[in-house]
Amino acid sequence: MQNKWIKNFEELAVTPERKNALEIAEAGLQAISTADVVANSVKLEENILIMKGEKFDLSKFKKIKVIGFGKASCDAAQALEKVLGPKISEGAVIGLEAKTCDIIETFAGTHPRPSMQNVEAGSKILQIAENSTEDDLVIVLVSGGGSALLCVNQIECEQGQKLYDSFLKTGKTISELNTVRKHISSLKGGGLAKVLYPATVVSLIFSDVPGDKYEDVASGPTYFDKTTVPEVQTIIDEYELGDFQLVETPKEDKYFEKVHNVILVSNKTAMDAMAEKARDLDLEPNIISTDLYDDIDIALDRILGGRSSKELEVRPQVILAAGEPKLVVTKKGGSGGRNLFMAMKAVKLIDDNSVFIPLASDGLDNCDAAGAIVDKFTREKIEKLGLNLDEYIANFNAYPTFQKSGDMIMTGATGANVSDLFILLRKKI
């Protein structure tokens, strides 16, 4: 297997078990490669555009437009241009890094806190949407991170910053966060579908939301939203998030009659590919969850089995999971994200016969590392370095722990995002 994604693969793969675990991670990242997903899912046969089985006769439309937002949107725009080329009349997308496209304008925005960079791109996206007509086909590229990246004015930007900072302290789920986001935006929660009406709309969804709650991806700009302002106010009050200017999401069915939401990829795609790779390596996989929302301690116990676990003595050799475990940050000044923090805690729990990898599928775990690899050698290096692991954990300071031990997984931005991925490989005894 050609190791494409993990840049420091060879430095990390110092044991057969580490090598196998890293190859399984590689398989998961390759399966969700945005360029490959688009190439495999979007086809043009003469003048018929086929997207995951949905067919559109392009001769019926005067213009084809592309708009998008999220971590996969710029890569998806590049891939879509390879399929449609000059048939695209105009487009604008925002991701983490601008890409070179012939027709579609790409923007780099900030995440997870929105900024005025995002507003600049959002204004262009809104302009294209508002100028769309009944004779247009609008392809919307929707991916994880779009909730922060799609921002159309300064008020939404400021409210988005405030909401993110407040919610970070609660440790609550992305679904609850996005429910509020839908009601501080004119485009989320179905608002974009309303602006695009009566154009024909195809949303290509790159899902990052555990449990495949697709209406939560980028806060559901082309999905009908059932939640209401009073419900959102209850969430705000319960978690003491502050004061927000709330707007109601569109409730008229007509805005969604010509909207086609097409799911291209989710964390199940990665899970299936990792399970297949495990079998190729003569290992027995077990996918225990694709919607791991538990607190980090509980999530670790589910994956690692717990030292006092009463489960079967003979466990599968590879345990796979995906999701976004809860992390409540109670101190400022630390570094690293949810996956590195999870790895840091795993150092104290991992047995001598296991290797554990928590990995951000977008390649950026709130820092330039995607995650870390943990086994008994990690623990031994940390002990030899004299690092006070309890102190690092208390200060939520995971990045320097693995920077010093040399166990960070470096991929760079993958251009994909399907939630976090977790691999536990148990050595044959």
C-alpha positions in Angstrom: 0.0 0.0 0.0 1.3 3.4 -0.9 1.2 5.6 2.2 -0.2 8.9 0.8 -1.6 10.7 3.8 0.5 10.2 6.9 3.7 12.2 6.2 5.7 10.7 9.1 4.5 7.1 8.5 7.9 5.5 8.5 9.1 7.3 11.6 6.0 6.1 13.5 5.8 2.5 12.1 8.6 1.1 14.3 6.7 -2.1 15.2 4.6 -4.5 13.1 1.5 -3.5 15.2 2.1 0.2 14.7 2.6 -0.3 11.0 -0.7 -2.2 10.7 -2.6 0.4 12.8 -1.2 3.2 10.6 -2.1 1.3 7.4 -5.6 0.9 8.6 -5.7 4.7 9.3 -4.4 5.3 5.8 -7.1 3.2 4.3 -9.8 5.2 6.1 -8.3 8.5 4.9 -8.0 7.3 1.3 -11.6 6.2 1.3 -12.9 9.7 2.1 -10.5 11.5 -0.3 -12.7 14.3 -1.6 -11.2 14.1 -5.1 -11.8 10.3 -5.3 -15.3 10.6 -3.8 -16.4 13.1 -6.4 -14.8 11.3 -9.3 -16.5 8.1 -8.3 -19.9 9.6 -7.5 -20.4 12.3 -10.2 -20.5 11.3 -13.9 -21.4 13.1 -17.1 -22.8 10.9 -19.9 -23.4 13.0 -23.0 -25.6 15.7 -21.5 -26.9 13.8 -18.5 -25.3 14.6 -15.2 -25.5 11.6 -12.8 -24.8 12.2 -9.1 -25.2 9.0 -6.9 -28.0 7.8 -9.1 -29.8 11.2 -9.4 -30.0 12.2 -13.1 -30.3 15.7 -14.5 -30.6 16.6 -18.2 -28.4 19.6 -18.5 -30.1 20.7 -21.7 -33.0 21.8 -19.5 -31.0 24.5 -17.7 -29.6 27.8 -18.9 -26.9 28.0 -16.3 -25.0 25.6 -14.0 -23.7 27.3 -10.9 -21.6 25.9 -8.0 -21.5 27.2 -4.5 -20.0 25.6 -1.4 -18.7 25.8 2.1 -16.8 23.5 4.4 -13.5 21.8 4.7 -14.0 19.7 1.6 -15.5 22.4 -0.6 -12.4 23.7 -2.4 -11.1 20.2 -3.2 -14.7 19.2 -4.3 -14.8 22.3 -6.5 -11.6 21.2 -8.3 -12.9 17.7 -8.8 -16.3 18.9 -10.0 -14.6 21.1 -12.6 -12.9 18.1 -14.0 -16.3 16.5 -14.6 -18.2 19.6 -15.9 -15.6 21.9 -17.1 -16.9 24.9 -19.1 -20.5 23.8 -18.5 -20.2 25.6 -15.2 -21.1 29.3 -15.7 -19.9 30.6 -12.3 -19.2 29.6 -8.7 -17.8 30.4 -5.3 -16.8 28.2 -2.5 -15.0 28.6 0.9 -12.8 26.2 2.7 -9.7 26.3 4.8 -7.3 26.7 1.9 -8.0 28.3 -1.5 -7.4 26.1 -4.5 -6.8 26.8 -8.2 -9.9 26.4 -10.3 -10.7 27.6 -13.8 -14.2 28.9 -13.2 -15.1 28.5 -9.6 -13.7 31.2 -7.2 -12.3 29.7 -4.1 -11.8 31.4 -0.7 -9.9 30.5 2.4 -11.7 31.1 5.6 -11.2 30.6 9.3 -12.5 27.7 11.5 -13.8 27.0 14.1 -14.3 30.7 14.8 -15.7 32.7 11.9 -14.1 35.9 10.8 -14.6 38.7 8.3 -12.6 36.6 5.8 -15.6 34.2 5.9 -18.0 37.1 5.4 -16.3 38.2 2.2 -16.7 34.7 0.7 -20.2 34.4 2.1 -21.3 37.6 0.4 -20.1 36.3 -2.9 -22.0 33.0 -2.3 -25.1 34.9 -1.3 -24.9 37.0 -4.5 -24.7 34.0 -6.7 -27.6 32.4 -4.9 -29.8 35.5 -5.0 -29.2 35.8 -8.8 -30.3 32.3 -9.5 -33.5 31.7 -11.5 -35.9 28.9 -12.2 -33.8 27.9 -15.3 -30.7 27.3 -13.3 -29.1 24.2 -11.8 -27.2 25.1 -8.6 -24.8 22.5 -7.2 -24.1 23.1 -3.5 -21.0 21.5 -2.0 -21.7 21.0 1.7 -19.2 19.7 4.1 -18.1 19.7 7.7 -16.8 23.0 9.0 -19.4 24.8 6.9 -21.3 26.1 9.9 -18.4 28.3 10.8 -17.1 29.0 7.3 -20.5 30.1 5.8 -21.1 33.6 7.2 -22.8 36.3 5.3 -22.6 39.5 7.4 -20.8 41.0 10.4 -23.6 40.3 12.8 -23.7 36.6 12.0 -19.9 36.5 12.3 -19.9 38.1 15.7 -22.7 35.9 17.0 -21.0 32.8 15.6 -17.8 33.7 17.4 -19.6 34.3 20.7 -21.7 31.1 20.3 -18.6 28.9 19.6 -16.7 30.3 22.6 -19.7 29.8 24.9 -20.5 26.3 23.7 -16.9 25.1 24.0 -17.2 25.3 27.7 -20.3 23.1 27.8 -19.0 20.0 26.1 -22.4 19.5 24.4 -23.0 17.9 21.1 -22.5 19.3 17.6 -26.2 18.8 17.0 -27.2 21.2 19.8 -24.6 23.7 18.7 -25.8 23.6 15.1 -29.4 23.9 16.2 -28.6 27.3 17.6 -26.4 28.2 14.6 -29.4 27.6 12.3 -31.3 30.4 14.1 -28.6 33.1 14.0 -28.1 32.8 10.2 -30.2 33.7 7.1 -28.8 30.8 5.1 -28.5 27.9 7.6 -31.5 25.7 8.6 -32.9 25.7 5.1 -32.3 29.4 4.5 -30.1 28.8 1.5 -32.9 26.7 -0.1 -35.2 29.7 0.3 -32.8 32.1 -1.3 -32.2 29.7 -4.2 -35.9 29.0 -4.9 -37.1 28.4 -7.5 -33.9 27.1 -9.0 -33.2 23.3 -9.1 -30.7 22.6 -6.3 -28.5 19.6 -5.8 -26.6 19.5 -2.5 -23.7 17.1 -2.4 -23.2 16.3 1.2 -19.8 15.3 2.7 -21.0 14.4 6.2 -18.9 15.0 9.3 -21.7 14.5 11.7 -21.7 11.2 13.7 -24.8 9.1 13.4 -25.4 10.5 9.9 -27.7 13.4 11.0 -27.2 14.9 7.6 -29.4 17.9 8.4 -26.7 19.0 10.8 -23.9 19.1 8.3 -22.9 22.8 8.0 -26.1 23.4 9.9 -28.4 22.2 7.1 -28.6 25.1 4.6 -30.7 23.0 2.1 -32.6 20.9 4.6 -36.0 21.7 6.1 -35.5 22.5 9.7 -38.1 21.5 12.3 -36.6 23.4 15.2 -38.1 26.7 16.3 -36.9 29.9 18.0 -38.5 28.9 21.4 -36.7 25.6 21.3 -33.4 27.3 20.6 -33.9 29.8 23.3 -34.4 26.9 25.8 -30.9 25.6 24.8 -29.4 29.0 25.1 -30.9 29.5 28.6 -30.1 26.0 29.8 -26.4 26.3 29.0 -26.2 30.0 29.8 -24.8 30.9 26.4 -25.7 34.6 26.4 -27.9 36.8 24.4 -28.4 36.2 20.6 -30.6 37.7 17.9 -32.5 34.7 16.7 -34.4 34.3 13.4 -36.9 31.6 12.4 -36.0 29.1 9.8 -38.2 28.7 6.7 -41.2 26.5 7.3 -42.8 26.6 3.8 -42.5 23.3 2.0 -42.4 25.0 -1.4 -38.8 26.1 -0.9 -37.6 22.4 -0.7 -39.6 20.9 -3.5 -36.8 21.2 -6.1 -34.0 20.5 -3.6 -32.1 17.2 -3.9 -29.8 16.4 -0.9 -27.3 13.7 -2.1 -25.0 12.0 0.5 -21.6 11.3 -1.0 -19.5 10.3 2.0 -19.8 9.9 5.8 -17.7 8.3 8.5 -19.3 4.9 7.6 -17.3 5.2 4.4 -14.1 5.3 6.4 -15.2 2.6 8.8 -15.9 0.2 6.1 -12.6 0.8 4.4 -10.7 0.4 7.6 -12.5 -2.8 8.4 -11.6 -4.1 4.9 -8.0 -3.2 5.4 -7.9 -4.9 8.8 -9.2 -8.1 7.1 -6.5 -7.8 4.4 -3.9 -7.7 7.2 -5.4 -10.9 8.6 -7.0 -9.1 11.6 -10.6 -9.3 12.8 -12.3 -5.9 12.9 -15.2 -4.8 15.0 -17.0 -1.5 14.4 -18.4 -0.6 17.8 -19.8 2.9 16.9 -20.1 5.5 14.2 -21.7 8.1 16.6 -19.4 8.1 19.6 -20.6 11.2 21.5 -19.7 10.1 25.0 -17.4 12.0 27.4 -13.8 11.2 26.6 -13.3 8.9 29.6 -16.4 6.9 28.7 -15.4 6.8 25.0 -11.9 5.5 26.0 -13.4 2.8 28.2 -15.7 1.7 25.3 -12.8 1.5 22.9 -10.0 0.2 25.2 -12.3 -2.1 27.1 -11.4 -0.7 30.6 -9.1 -2.3 33.0 -12.0 -3.7 35.0 -14.0 -4.7 32.0 -16.1 -7.9 32.3 -16.3 -8.3 28.6 -15.2 -11.5 26.8 -11.6 -12.4 27.5 -11.0 -12.9 23.8 -11.7 -9.5 22.0 -11.5 -8.7 18.3 -8.0 -7.7 17.2 -9.1 -4.4 15.7 -11.7 -2.2 17.3 -13.0 0.7 15.2 -15.1 3.7 16.1 -15.9 7.1 14.8 -17.6 10.2 16.3 -16.8 13.3 18.3 -16.3 12.5 22.1 -17.2 15.4 24.4 -14.4 17.5 25.9 -15.1 20.3 28.3 -12.2 22.6 28.4 -12.0 24.2 31.9 -8.6 25.9 31.6 -7.1 28.2 29.1 -3.6 28.1 27.7 -3.4 24.4 26.6 -2.8 23.2 23.1 -3.9 20.4 20.9 -7.4 19.1 20.2 -9.8 16.4 21.3 -7.9 13.6 19.7 -4.5 14.5 21.2 -6.2 14.9 24.6 -7.8 11.5 24.2 -4.4 10.0 23.3 -2.8 11.6 26.3 -5.3 10.0 28.6 -4.9 6.7 26.8 -1.2 6.7 27.7 -2.2 5.9 31.2 -4.7 3.2 30.2 -3.2 1.3 27.2 -2.0 -2.2 27.9 1.3 -3.6 26.7 -0.3 -5.5 23.8 -2.3 -2.7 22.2 -1.8 0.3 19.9 -4.3 3.1 19.9 -4.9 5.9 17.3 -7.3 8.7 17.7 -7.4 10.7 14.4 -9.1 13.9 13.1 -10.2 13.0 9.6 -9.6 16.6 8.4 -5.9 16.3 9.5 -6.1 19.2 11.9 -6.8 18.4 15.5 -7.1 22.0 16.5 -3.4 22.2 15.6 -1.1 21.0 12.8 -1.3 17.4 14.0 -4.1 15.0 13.0 -3.8 12.9 16.1 -1.3 10.5 17.8 -0.3 6.9 18.1 -0.1 5.4 21.6 1.3 2.2 22.9 3.7 1.0 25.7 6.6 2.6 23.9 4.8 6.0 24.0 4.4 5.5 27.8 8.0 4.5 28.2 9.3 7.6 26.2 7.1 9.9 28.3 8.4 8.4 31.5 12.0 8.6 30.3 11.5 12.3 29.4 10.3 12.9 32.9 7.0 14.5 31.7 4.4 15.0 34.4 1.4 13.5 32.4 -1.1 14.3 35.1 -0.1 18.0 34.9 -0.3 18.1 31.1 -3.8 16.5 31.3 -4.9 18.9 34.0 -3.8 21.8 31.8 -5.3 20.4 28.6 -1.8 20.7 27.1 -1.6 17.7 24.8 0.4 19.0 21.9 3.8 19.3 23.6 3.4 15.9 25.2 3.4 14.1 21.8 5.7 16.6 20.2 8.3 15.6 22.8 7.6 11.9 22.6 7.6 12.0 18.8 4.2 10.2 18.5 2.1 12.9 16.7 0.5 11.8 13.4 1.1 14.5 10.7 -1.1 14.6 7.6 -1.7 18.2 7.0 -5.2 19.3 5.9 -6.7 16.3 4.1 -9.5 18.2 2.3 -12.0 15.8 3.8 -13.9 15.7 7.1 -16.1 12.9 8.4 -15.7 13.2 12.2 -12.9 11.7 14.2 -11.7 8.1 13.7 -10.5 5.7 16.3 -8.4 2.5 15.9 -7.4 0.0 18.6 -5.2 -2.8 17.5 -4.6 -5.7 19.9 -1.5 -7.9 19.3 -1.9 -11.6 18.9 -0.9 -13.3 22.1 
